[in-house]
Amino acid sequence: MWSQVYNPFGNATLSTIAAAIPVVLLLVMIASGKVKAHIAAMVALLVAIGVAVLLFTMPAGLAVRATLFGVATGMFPIGWIILNVIFLYRLTVEKGWFATLQQSVGGITTDRRLQLLLVAFSFGAFFEGAGGFGTPVAVTGAILIGLGFSPLAASGLSLIANTAPVAYGALGAPIQGLASVTGFDPYVLGAMVGRQLPFFSLIVPFWLIWVFAGFRGMVQVWPAILVCAVSFAVPQFLISNYINPWIVDIGASLISMACLVGFMRIWHPKEIWTSPALRTRDDSAATLSQPAPLGSGMPRGAPSPTPQASRNDVVWAWVPWIILSVIVAVWGTGWFKALVNPIFTWNYPVPGLHNLVQKVAPIVASPTPEPAVFAFTYMSYTGTGVLIAAIIAGFVMGFSPLRLITAWFETIWVLRYSLITIASMLAIGTLTRFSGVDATLGLAFAGTGILYPFFGTLLGWLGVALTGSDTASNVLFGGLQKITSGQLGLSPILMAAANSSGGVMGKMIDAQSIVVASTATNWFGHEGSILRFVFWHSIVLACLVGGLVMLQAYVYPFTEMVLH
């Protein structure tokens, strides 16, 4: 049994700096644009091992096993989801159905700003609620690139849009994870998060269009943005507070899509914005003109859209994605997991690691062994549902079994560097957790006293930036939030919820999400550009969440919103 050491130098500042080295190095290498993402991830992983062993006194054997454990969790379930989503996408492109789907979106509206609201925000929120773990960015990024958006716009805007829904993603997995480590009722936690995030569900659609089209371009379509935002934020609050935290994103996104499409049938902007260029990056290209040709931004080798698709063709083009939506929604339900997990599960306690690392005070009230069980729930993985959906859709599209098999292995080859990157990222996050490096960073935030509601929220942001998952961040820091807030006389429920609400703004800058975005948009090697594009948006939005939590902690009438 090895007990974690949170202050190896006897100096909190030096220990915090040491703990931050791997993460800072990783972000700097990616942001520089001079180091490929998979190389940066592997270098940062080696540095993280060195920091854990040499500075935080973790035994080398434990560090290696924690790293391998992280590689496995990176591939399953996260890499598994991305592989199969892109497999389905490539099938639809090869068959020409994806081009028809693009036309159908363009048929609803040719205005790029409204396409962004519909695809990146509302449609993306549905996939976040149904699958999470990179699924929404992969799907919406692919759709936007096919609609003609630049790779940077498709990637960055998908990441910005995928914020407010994240706390309820994968049918409420982050809330369930938070409940498991805090002991609080998940319905209460879900309701408290539902008293924070709806404010940002109102802000993010406006923010999204402002980033894309500039202030003037945003103002021109403010009625549609308001409909999109309100029709998501209000159901988000009502469902989370009066029904349950599991179906929040599913319900709110469906209502938002229906309201937005209905509104666009009776309202149109005076000027149609048809350029897919980012206003902030290319003013000359962001002109008001006739509709730009669809498909200009599609991956190499993709067929051009049929000029005039029939209604029947459009219906069939949506069938693969409808199949995906239905199967992923079923796969995320508790009754389905309860049905298949007892049969199709392989629980593997990692030898030489399981229960051999011990968390100690002040992270936990009493010494607690850290379990290391690789739960290979292969049938209930969201990625397995996506694969089944892709196979069914492949047969519907007329592919032969042999072509499906070869196309799947071709997808593995295309994604090889992305999968290596994701595995390395999760290895860093897992090693960080087992070595106690994450707790050292968390304690630095916890020492901020009266400002803790603000910095505690940023702790959730840091957790997602480190792990790539709001669920993982909640498991990582949920207990610390409960303990610290109790010591400071703050509401533990408020700060536990703040961990999840603040965490969603870190989703757009975690390396895993950036790799998913670059993969979905076929923009390999440009992860640094994506990171630089979204970085300040992530920080500003996280600070705004922290400001709201400060108000809820200290200022009437916001304090009346806090549940106890």
N, C-alpha and C positions, 0 to 999 in steps of 0.2 A: 504493500500500500504506500503510495506516494501522495503527500499532502501538497496542494498547490501553494506556491509562494507568490504573493501579490506585490511585494516591495523588496525585491532582491538586493537593492543597493542601500536600503535603509533611508532612502530619500525619495519621496513620492514623485517629485518632478523628474529625476533621472530615470526612475522606473517607468514612468509614463512615456517618456521619450523613447526608451528602449522598446516598449511594447508597440509603439506606433511605427517603428522602422519598416516592417514588412508591408503594411498597408500603404504607407506614404510612398515607398519605393515602387510598389505596384502601380499606383495611380500616376506617379510621375512618369514612369516608363510608358504607360498607355497614352497619357496625355501628350507626350512628346511627339508621338507619331513616328518615331524613329525605330521603335522596337515592336515587332509583331506581337499580337496579343498572347499567342500561345507560348512564345519565348518569354515574354514578360511574366506570365503566370508561373512558368516553371522556375524562373530565376527567383521570383518572390517567394515561391514555396521553399526553395533551398535556403533562402535567407531566414524564413520563418522557422525552419527546423533548427538552424544555427542559433537564433534568438532563444527559442524554447529550451534547447539543451545547454548552451553555454552561459546564458544570462539568467534564465528562470529555473535552472537546475533540474529540468525534467530529464529523467533517465532516457538515454538514446533509444532503447528498445521500445519504450512507451511512445516516444515521438514518432518513430517509424510506423508503428501499428496504427496510431491515430491518423497519420497521413494516408495510409492505405485504406483505412475505414472511410476517410473523407473522399477518396477517389471513388470508392464503391457508391457512396451516397450521391456523388456528383453524377455518376452515370445512371443510377436508379434512385429516384424517379426522374430527375431533371433532364439529363441528356436523352433519356428514353422518350420523353414528351417531344422534345425539339426534333429528334430524328424522325419521328413518325408524322408530326405536323408538316414538316418540310417534304416528306415522302408524298403525302396527300397533295400538297400544293404542286409539286413537280408533275404528278399524274394529271392534274387538271390543266396545267400549262401545256403538257405534251398533247393532250387531246383537244385543246382549243377551247375548253369549257371555261377556263379562267378568263379568257378574253371576252367571252360573252357575259360573264358575271360583271366584269368591269363596265361593259356597256349598260347593263341593267342599273348599276349604281349611277352611271352618267345619265340614264333615263329618268331617274328620280330628280336629279338636279345636275346641271353642268357647272354650277358654282363650286369652285374648289373649297371654299370655306365651309360650305354646307356639307360637302362630301367628307371633310375632316370631322365635323361634328358627328355625322352619322356613323362613319366607319371607325375612326380612332377612339372617340369617346363612348358612344352608346353601344355600338357593336362590340368594341373591345371590352367594355364592362361586362357584357354577357359572358364572354369567354373567360374573363377573370373570375367571375362567380362560379362558372361551371368547372373550370379546370385549373386556373392559376398557373404558377410555376413556369412562366414564360410563354404560355399558350397565347394570351392576347396579343403580345408584341409580335410574336411569330406570324400570327394570322393577319393582323391589321397592317403590319409592315409589308407583308407580301401583297396584300390588296392595294395599298397605296402606291407601291412601286409599279404595280401593273396599271394603275390609273394614270401614270405619267409623272408622279411626284419624284423629285430627285432622291437619290439614296439618303442624303443627309436629312431632307425633310421627312421622308417616310420613316426613317429610324428615330430621329430626335422627337418628332411630333407624336409618334406612337408611344414613346417613353414618357413624355410629359402627360399625355392623356391617361396613361395607365397609373394613376396615383390614387385618387379618391376612392376607387372601388377596392383597392388592394387589401384593406383590413378585413374584408368579408370574402376574400377570394377563396377559391376551391371549396365552396359551400361552407364558409366560416371556419376554415382550418386555423387561421391565426388566432381567432377568438378561443377556439378549443384549446390550442396550445397555451395561451395565456392563462386560461382557467386551470389547466393541469398543473402549472407551477405556482400559482398563487392561492389556489383553493377557493377562489371566488366563483360564484354562480356564473356560468357563461352567458346566461340571459341578461344578468345585471351588467357584465362587462360589455356585451354587445350593445346594450342600451346606452351606456355611457359613451362608447365610441360613436354611437349614433347621435350624440349631442355635441359632437366635435366636428366630424367629417362633413356633415351636410353644408356647413359654411363654405367648405372648400370645394364641394361639389357644385356650388354656385359660382365660385371663382374660377376654377380650372377651365371650363369651356371658354370663358372670356379670355383667359390667359393664353390658351391654346391658339385661338384665332389672332390675338394680338401678336404673338411670336411669329406666326406665319405671314400675316397680311399687314402688320403695322396697325397703329391706332385708328387711322382713318378707315382702313379696310374692315376693322372690327366693328366700328360704329355703324357702318353701312348695313350690317346684318344683325344688329343687336336684338331685334325681336326674336329671331330664330335661336340665337344663343340663349336668350332668356328662357324660351320654351324648353330647350334641351336641358338647361341647368335645373330649372325648377321642377320639371317632370322627373328628374332623377333624384334631386336632393330631398324633396318632400316624401316620396315613397321610401327613400333610404332611411329617413328619420322614423316614419310611421312603422315600417316593417321591423326595424331594429328594436323599437321601443314597445311595440304592441303585438308582434307576432313571434319572431325568433331571429337569431343572428345567422341562420344557415342559408336562407333564401334571399337575403337582402339584395345582393347584386343581380341575381336572376330577375327578381320582380322589378326592381328599379330600372334596369336596362331595357327590359321589354316595354315597360310603360314609356320610357324616354324615347325609344325608337318609334313606337306607335304615334306618340304625340308629335315628334319632329316630322315624320313622314306626312302625317295628316296636316300639319301646319304648312308644310311646303306645297301642298296641293292648293292652298288658298292664298298663300303669300309668296311673293318673289322679290328679291332685292331689285332696286332700280337699275343697278349696273351689275352685270354678271362677271364675276372674277374667274377667268378661265386659265390663267397661268398657274402651273404647279410650282413655280419658283418661289423661294423664300424671299419675302420683301426685304428683310434685314440683310440678306446676303447678295442680292442682285436686284437693285431698284429698277434697272432698265428692263429687266425681263418681266417684272410684275406689272404687266399692263392689262388694261381692260380691253378685251378683243373677242373675236369669235372663238368658239370652243377649240382648244388645242387637240390635236389628234391623240386618241387614247392609245396606250400600249407603248409609247415612246420610251418609257423607262423600264420596260420589261427585261428580264434576264436574257442574256445572249441565247439565240436559238429559239426563243419563244415565238409562236406564230402571231401575225398581226390579227387584230380583231376583225370579225366579219362585219362589213359595213352596215348591214341591216339584219340583225338577228330577229327571228320570229318570236312571238310570245312563248311558243312551245320550247324553243331553244333556251330562252331565258329561264323558264321554269326548271328545265333539266340542268342548267348551269348551276343553279342553287342547290340541287339535290345532294351533291357530296358534302356541302357545308351544313345542310339540314341534318343529314345522317350524322355528321360529326357532332353537331350541337345536341342532338337527342341522346346519342350514346355517351358523350362526356357528362351530360346532366345526370343520366342514370348511374354512371360509374362513380359520381361524387356523392351519391346518397348514402346515408348511414345503413339503410336496410340492405343495399347491395353489398356493401363492405362486410356487414354482419353475415351475409349469406355465403360469400366466397372465401373470406379470409380464414375461417377455421379449416378449410379444405386446401386452399392454394396458398399456403404461407410457409416460408422456411425462416425460422428465427435462428440466427447464428450469433451467439455471444462471442465476441472477438477474443480469442485466447491471448492472455498476457496483457489485456487492456480492460476488459469488462470488470467494473467495480474495483479497479486497482488504482484509480485516481480519485482523490478525496477533496471535495470543496470544503472550505473552512470559513470561519467568521472573518470579516463581516459580510461576506457574500451570502452565507446561509446562517441560520440561527445556531445550528449544531452541525458537526462534521457529517457530510453526506457523500457516499460513494457515487461516482459518476458511471452510469450504465453505458455499455458499448455493445448494443445488440443490433446487428444488421437484419432488419425485418424485411425480408425479400417477399413482399406481398404482391407477387408478380401478376396475379390476375386482376387485382383491384387498382393497380397503378393506372393513373390517368393515361399515361402513354400507351398502355395495353389497349384501353378503350379507343384511343386515337388510331392505333394500328388496325384494330378490327374495323373501325369506321372506314379507314383507307382501303382495306381489302374489299369490303362490301361496295364502296364507291367505285373501286377499280373494276369490279365485275359489272357494275351498272354502266360504266363508261365503255365497256367492251374490251378490256384488257384480258389477255390470256394469263393463266397462272404463271407460266414461264416468264412472261414480260414483267409481271408484278414482282417476282423474285429478283430478277436482274435489276429492275428499277430501284428496289430497296437497297441492294448492295451498292449501286451507283450513288445513292443518296449518302450512304455511310462514307464513301470515298470523298464526296463533295464536302461533307461536314467534318472530315477527320481533324482538322485543326481546331474547329470550334469545340468539338467534343473533348479534345485534349485540354483546351483552355478551361472549359466548364469543370472538368474533373480536377484540374489543378486549383481552381478557385475554391471549390468545396473542400478540397484537402486543406487549404490554408485556413478556411473558416473552422473546420473540425479540429485542426491542430491548435488553433487559437483558443478554442473552448476547452480542450483537455489540458492545455498548458497553463491556463489561468491568465493568459495575456489579455483576453477580452475583459476579464474582471478588473484587471489593473486599469484599463482604459475607462471602464465603468465607474470605478471608485474616484477617478479624477473628476468626473461629472458630478458624482454624489457629494463632493466636498464644496459645493457652491452655495450652501446655506439657503437664505431667503430666495435666491434666484433659482433654486432647484427645480421648480415647476417648468421653467424655461429650458434649463440644461438637461433636466431629466427627459424632456421631450426630444431633445437633440440626441440623447443617448439611444432612443429608439431608432432615430435616423442613422446613427452610426452603426447600430446592430444590423440593419438591413443593408447598408453599404458594405459591411464586412461579409455578411452571409448570403446576401441575395434573396432573402426570404423574410417576410414579416412574421411568419410562423416561427422561424428559427430565432429571430430577434426577440420575440416575446418569450420563448423558452429560455433564451440566453440571459435576458435582463429582467424578466418579470419578477423573479424572486427578489432581486436587488431593489427594484422599484418599490415593492411592498415593504421591505425592511427599512429602507432609507426614508420613505415618506412617513412611516410610523414614528421614526425617531425625530423627524422634524415637525410633527403635529399636522401633517397634511393628510388628505384623504388617500388611502392606499388604492381605492378603486379609481379615483381620478388619475393618479400617476400610472397605474397599470394600463388604463385605457390610453393615456398620453403616449406610452411606449409604442402602442400599436398605431395610433394616429400620426405620431411623428415619424414612425418608421416608413409609412407609405411614401413619403417624399424622398426617402433614400433609395427607393426602388429604381428610379431613373438613372442613378449613377453607379449602381453595383455592377461590377465587371461582367457578371453572368448575364444580366439583362442586356448590356451593351453588345455582348457577343451574340446573343439571340437576335438582336436587332440587325447587326451587320450581316448575320447569316441569312435572315429572312429577306433582306433587301439585296442580297448578292453583292455586298460591298465589303468583301474581306480585306483586312489590312488597314481599314480606316477607323478602327475603334477609337483611336485618339481624337479624331475629328468629332465623333459622336459625343464623347465624354466632354470635350471642351464646349460643345454646343449646349448640353443640358446642365452642366455643373452648377452654374450660378442660379439657374431656375430652381434647382433642387435645394440649394442652401436658403434662398429667399423664402420659398414656400415652407420649408421646415421651420424657419424663424417665425413665420406668421402663425404656424400651428403652436409654437412655443408661446407666442404672445397671447393667443387665445387661452391656453392652459393657465398662464399667469393670471388672466382675468378671472377664470373659473376658480382659481385657488384663493384669490384675495378680494375681488371687486364685486360688490352687489350691482346689478341683479344676476350677474353671471354665476355667482356662488350658489344661487338657487337651482342651477342646472345640475349640480353635482349629486350623484346618487351615493347612498351610504349602505 
